[in-house]
Amino acid sequence: MQKINFSTRINAPKEKVWNSLWEMFHYNTWTSPFAEGSTVQTDNWNEGSKVLFLDGNGNGMVSMVASNRPNEFMSFKHLGIVKDGMEDTSSKEVKPWTGAMENYTLNGENGGTILNIETDITDDFKEYMMKTWPVALEKLKGLAEGTVKPVITISAQINAPVAKVWETWTNPEHVMQWNNASDDWHCPKASNDLQHGGKFSFTMAAKDGSFSFDFNGDYNEVKENEFIYATMGDGRMWKTYFKADGNKTTVTERFEAETMNSLEMQQAGWQAILNNFKKYAESLN
């Protein structure tokens, strides 16, 4: 095992960089170059607590917080791996990683922050990490400096086969039945040209007529029953994934946040619509 080091200057105070590193929405965003859907399970990063670094498919690392000095230093000790959701800290496969450290040091400099990262790495992962860490740090820098939008992830498992879920998600006649977050809203109009370069437009309206808006955009890439990549009308990214598992389908959405509402409010609103979709799709069985 050997150590590798990375350093970057971020034009933001240490407190902002620290938040960009460890606040959940931001963490999921800057670590996405390592694995889209990257996330973490943590007890608020408390020193001595267990941390699971995951790739979105139930695989990753099991570690502990070795040190946490807010706005200054965070250190992790890697204990093993997670494979298909199961923790492994004792097999032959994990021995090369056992005890590996990953350290983050923040130093203030002229109103900005120098972030230094030192991490232990095995030979077989060195090339990958040397390529990927700089990309991740560019995202982190953009988050702290305000040039990169946080990405929010929501998900739901639908008790229906993927072909039925896809049809219910994309057919405008169905969209108008489920595309609302609460009972006092509805979707009275929908159009959907589901192809590369095609456009979508869904009218979202309060039932009392007090307010309405069009949620629209363009499709960048579509693969039937698997994924939809789109750009919303305001330029934000929106990706939807469909993962089949027999007669069940997991729908996962990832989208860049807007700036008008809190990240928590945006997540809750989009999740409410997805939950409404689940309820409607399962009612068709």
C-alpha positions as CSV (number, residue, x, y, z in Angstrom):
1,M,0.0,0.0,0.0
2,Q,1.2,3.5,-0.8
3,K,0.1,7.1,-0.1
4,I,-1.1,9.5,-2.7
5,N,-1.7,13.2,-2.2
6,F,-3.9,15.9,-3.8
7,S,-4.2,19.6,-3.1
8,T,-6.4,22.4,-4.4
9,R,-7.1,26.0,-3.7
10,I,-10.8,26.8,-3.3
11,N,-12.0,30.4,-3.3
12,A,-14.3,30.0,-0.3
13,P,-13.8,30.1,3.5
14,K,-13.0,26.9,5.4
15,E,-16.5,26.7,6.8
16,K,-18.0,26.7,3.3
17,V,-15.5,24.1,2.0
18,W,-16.2,21.9,5.1
19,N,-19.9,22.0,4.4
20,S,-19.4,21.2,0.7
21,L,-17.3,18.2,1.7
22,W,-19.7,16.6,4.3
23,E,-23.2,18.0,3.9
24,M,-25.1,15.0,2.4
25,F,-26.4,16.6,-0.9
26,H,-23.0,18.1,-1.6
27,Y,-21.1,14.9,-0.6
28,N,-23.2,12.9,-3.1
29,T,-22.5,15.4,-5.8
30,W,-18.7,15.8,-5.6
31,T,-18.1,12.0,-5.1
32,S,-20.2,11.1,-8.2
33,P,-17.1,10.8,-10.5
34,F,-16.1,7.8,-8.4
35,A,-19.6,6.2,-8.9
36,E,-22.8,7.9,-10.1
37,G,-25.2,7.4,-7.2
38,S,-22.3,7.6,-4.7
39,T,-23.6,8.1,-1.2
40,V,-22.7,7.6,2.5
41,Q,-24.3,6.2,5.6
42,T,-23.1,8.1,8.7
43,D,-23.9,9.0,12.2
44,N,-23.4,12.7,11.5
45,W,-19.6,12.0,11.0
46,N,-19.2,11.6,14.7
47,E,-15.7,10.7,15.8
48,G,-15.4,7.0,16.4
49,S,-18.6,6.1,14.5
50,K,-18.9,3.7,11.6
51,V,-19.3,5.0,8.0
52,L,-20.4,3.2,4.9
53,F,-19.1,4.7,1.7
54,L,-21.4,3.3,-1.0
55,D,-21.7,3.4,-4.8
56,G,-25.5,3.3,-5.1
57,N,-25.6,-0.4,-5.8
58,G,-24.8,-1.7,-2.3
59,N,-21.0,-1.9,-2.8
60,G,-18.2,0.2,-1.2
61,M,-16.1,0.6,1.9
62,V,-16.8,0.2,5.6
63,S,-14.8,2.6,7.7
64,M,-14.7,4.6,10.9
65,V,-14.3,8.3,11.6
66,A,-10.8,8.4,13.2
67,S,-10.8,12.2,13.7
68,N,-13.2,15.0,13.2
69,R,-12.1,18.6,13.9
70,P,-14.7,20.8,12.3
71,N,-13.5,23.1,9.5
72,E,-9.9,21.8,10.0
73,F,-9.4,18.0,9.7
74,M,-11.3,14.8,8.9
75,S,-9.7,11.4,9.0
76,F,-11.1,7.9,8.1
77,K,-9.7,4.5,8.8
78,H,-10.9,1.9,6.3
79,L,-11.9,-1.4,7.9
80,G,-13.2,-3.5,5.0
81,I,-15.6,-3.6,2.1
82,V,-19.3,-3.7,1.5
83,K,-20.5,-6.1,-1.2
84,D,-24.1,-6.5,-2.2
85,G,-25.0,-4.7,1.0
86,M,-23.0,-7.0,3.3
87,E,-20.1,-5.8,5.3
88,D,-16.8,-7.8,5.1
89,T,-14.0,-6.9,7.5
90,S,-12.2,-10.2,7.8
91,S,-11.9,-12.1,4.5
92,K,-8.7,-12.4,2.4
93,E,-10.1,-9.9,-0.1
94,V,-10.2,-7.0,2.4
95,K,-6.8,-7.5,3.9
96,P,-5.0,-5.2,1.5
97,W,-7.4,-2.4,2.6
98,T,-7.5,-3.0,6.3
99,G,-6.1,0.0,8.2
100,A,-5.9,2.3,5.2
101,M,-6.3,6.0,6.1
102,E,-7.9,8.9,4.2
103,N,-7.2,12.4,5.6
104,Y,-8.6,15.8,4.7
105,T,-6.8,18.9,5.9
106,L,-8.2,22.5,5.5
107,N,-6.0,25.6,5.8
108,G,-7.2,29.1,5.4
109,E,-5.3,31.4,3.0
110,N,-6.2,35.0,2.0
111,G,-9.9,34.4,2.3
112,G,-9.8,31.1,0.5
113,T,-8.9,27.5,1.6
114,I,-6.2,25.1,0.7
115,L,-7.5,21.6,0.8
116,N,-5.0,18.8,1.1
117,I,-6.0,15.1,0.8
118,E,-3.8,12.2,1.7
119,T,-5.0,8.7,1.2
120,D,-3.6,5.2,1.3
121,I,-4.1,3.2,-1.9
122,T,-3.3,-0.3,-3.3
123,D,-1.4,-0.6,-6.5
124,D,-4.3,-2.0,-8.5
125,F,-6.4,1.1,-7.8
126,K,-3.7,3.8,-8.1
127,E,-4.2,4.6,-11.8
128,Y,-8.0,4.9,-11.3
129,M,-7.7,7.2,-8.3
130,M,-5.0,9.4,-9.9
131,K,-7.5,10.0,-12.7
132,T,-10.6,10.3,-10.7
133,W,-9.6,12.4,-7.7
134,P,-8.8,15.5,-9.7
135,V,-12.3,15.3,-11.4
136,A,-14.0,15.0,-8.0
137,L,-12.0,17.9,-6.5
138,E,-13.1,20.1,-9.5
139,K,-16.7,19.4,-8.6
140,L,-16.0,20.1,-4.9
141,K,-14.3,23.4,-5.8
142,G,-17.3,24.3,-7.9
143,L,-19.8,23.5,-5.1
144,A,-18.0,25.6,-2.6
145,E,-17.5,28.5,-5.1
146,G,-21.1,28.3,-6.3
147,T,-20.4,27.3,-9.9
148,V,-21.6,23.7,-9.6
149,K,-25.2,22.8,-8.5
150,P,-25.8,20.1,-5.9
151,V,-27.4,16.9,-7.2
152,I,-30.5,15.5,-5.4
153,T,-31.4,11.8,-5.6
154,I,-34.7,10.2,-4.9
155,S,-35.9,6.7,-5.4
156,A,-38.9,4.3,-5.1
157,Q,-39.5,0.6,-5.7
158,I,-42.6,0.0,-7.8
159,N,-44.4,-3.3,-7.6
160,A,-44.7,-3.7,-11.3
161,P,-42.5,-5.0,-14.2
162,V,-40.3,-2.5,-15.9
163,A,-42.2,-2.4,-19.2
164,K,-45.4,-1.3,-17.3
165,V,-43.5,1.2,-15.2
166,W,-41.9,2.7,-18.3
167,E,-45.2,3.0,-20.1
168,T,-46.8,4.6,-17.1
169,W,-43.9,7.0,-16.6
170,T,-43.7,8.2,-20.3
171,N,-47.3,8.1,-21.7
172,P,-48.8,11.6,-21.4
173,E,-52.2,10.1,-20.6
174,H,-50.7,8.4,-17.6
175,V,-48.5,11.4,-16.7
176,M,-51.5,13.6,-16.2
177,Q,-52.9,11.1,-13.6
178,W,-49.9,11.0,-11.3
179,N,-47.7,14.1,-11.9
180,N,-48.6,16.1,-8.7
181,A,-47.1,16.3,-5.2
182,S,-50.4,16.8,-3.3
183,D,-54.1,16.4,-3.8
184,D,-54.6,20.2,-4.3
185,W,-52.5,20.1,-7.5
186,H,-52.9,18.3,-10.8
187,C,-51.4,18.0,-14.2
188,P,-54.1,19.1,-16.7
189,K,-51.8,18.9,-19.8
190,A,-48.8,16.9,-20.9
191,S,-46.9,16.3,-24.1
192,N,-43.9,14.0,-24.5
193,D,-41.7,13.4,-27.6
194,L,-39.6,10.7,-26.0
195,Q,-36.5,10.5,-28.2
196,H,-33.1,12.1,-28.5
197,G,-33.7,15.7,-29.3
198,G,-37.4,15.4,-28.4
199,K,-39.2,17.8,-26.0
200,F,-41.4,17.3,-23.0
201,S,-43.9,19.7,-21.4
202,F,-46.0,19.0,-18.3
203,T,-48.4,21.7,-17.0
204,M,-48.5,21.8,-13.2
205,A,-51.4,23.6,-11.7
206,A,-53.2,24.3,-8.5
207,K,-56.7,22.9,-8.7
208,D,-58.2,26.2,-7.5
209,G,-56.7,28.0,-10.5
210,S,-54.5,30.2,-8.4
211,F,-51.2,29.2,-10.0
212,S,-49.7,27.1,-12.8
213,F,-46.4,26.6,-14.6
214,D,-45.0,24.4,-17.4
215,F,-42.3,22.0,-16.5
216,N,-40.5,21.4,-19.8
217,G,-37.2,20.5,-21.4
218,D,-35.3,18.5,-23.9
219,Y,-34.2,14.8,-24.1
220,N,-30.5,14.2,-24.5
221,E,-30.6,10.3,-24.5
222,V,-33.2,7.7,-24.1
223,K,-32.9,3.9,-23.7
224,E,-36.2,2.2,-23.4
225,N,-36.8,0.5,-20.0
226,E,-33.4,1.6,-18.7
227,F,-32.8,5.4,-18.5
228,I,-33.8,8.9,-19.6
229,Y,-31.4,11.8,-19.7
230,A,-32.9,15.2,-20.0
231,T,-32.2,18.9,-19.7
232,M,-34.9,21.0,-18.0
233,G,-36.0,24.3,-19.4
234,D,-33.7,26.2,-17.1
235,G,-30.7,24.2,-18.1
236,R,-30.5,21.8,-15.1
237,M,-29.7,18.1,-15.6
238,W,-32.4,15.5,-14.9
239,K,-31.7,11.7,-15.1
240,T,-34.1,8.9,-14.5
241,Y,-33.1,5.3,-14.1
242,F,-35.3,2.1,-14.3
243,K,-33.8,-1.0,-12.6
244,A,-35.7,-4.2,-13.2
245,D,-35.9,-7.0,-10.7
246,G,-38.5,-9.5,-11.8
247,N,-41.9,-8.0,-11.3
248,K,-40.5,-5.0,-9.4
249,T,-38.8,-1.9,-10.7
250,T,-36.7,0.6,-8.9
251,V,-37.0,4.2,-10.3
252,T,-34.2,6.5,-9.3
253,E,-34.1,10.2,-10.2
254,R,-31.1,12.5,-10.0
255,F,-31.5,16.2,-10.7
256,E,-29.5,19.4,-10.2
257,A,-31.0,21.6,-7.6
258,E,-32.4,25.1,-8.2
259,T,-31.7,28.0,-5.9
260,M,-35.1,29.3,-4.9
261,N,-36.0,26.6,-2.4
262,S,-34.0,24.6,0.2
263,L,-32.4,21.3,-0.9
264,E,-34.6,19.5,1.7
265,M,-37.8,21.1,0.3
266,Q,-36.8,20.1,-3.3
267,Q,-36.1,16.6,-2.3
268,A,-39.4,16.3,-0.4
269,G,-41.4,17.7,-3.3
270,W,-39.9,15.5,-6.0
271,Q,-40.1,12.5,-3.7
272,A,-43.8,13.2,-3.1
273,I,-44.4,13.1,-6.9
274,L,-42.5,9.9,-7.2
275,N,-44.5,8.4,-4.4
276,N,-47.7,9.4,-6.2
277,F,-46.4,7.7,-9.3
278,K,-45.7,4.5,-7.3
279,K,-49.3,4.6,-6.0
280,Y,-50.8,5.1,-9.4
281,A,-48.6,2.6,-11.2
282,E,-49.3,-0.1,-8.7
283,S,-53.1,0.6,-8.9
284,L,-53.0,-0.4,-12.6
285,N,-51.9,-4.0,-11.8
